[in-house]
Amino acid sequence: MSDVIQDLSTVKDDLSNLPEGVNGGWYLWDQGNIGHRSVVRRLDDRRYVAVMPLMFTHAIIWGYIGDTFGYEDRWCYHDKGVAIAAATAWDGTGEPEGWHRHPATGRRRPDGDPSQEYVNK
């Protein structure tokens, strides 16, 4: 998947133009004013999932289509390819697999292993 990102169709800003089903459902998301380019797909009629670059990691985020103020949740990954694979497998219920940090709760999973989860205080 990560090898073909440059070939994906582009959607803009609030994702109100985010179609379903082409390219396995993945698109390149041009977030314009903040200069990010993420990959994104629909989870359902109201929600999206995206893999976005951060300064030191990549993150899976999910949010509501049309919400221009932010996203609902985020999980950090050391590797973009692992994040894209996890986002592809995730259906939007529970949590995606393989993340190493969940900023909202302070939870960490060394090597993405749920059995090693701890809360960073």
Secondary structure, DSSP 4 states (H G I P E B T S, - for coil): -GGGGGGS-EEETT-TT--SSGGGG-EEEE-GGG--EEEEEESSSSEEEEEEE-SSSEEEEEEETT--S--SEEEEES-HHHHHHHHHH--SSS--SS-SEETTTTEE-GGG-GGG-EE--
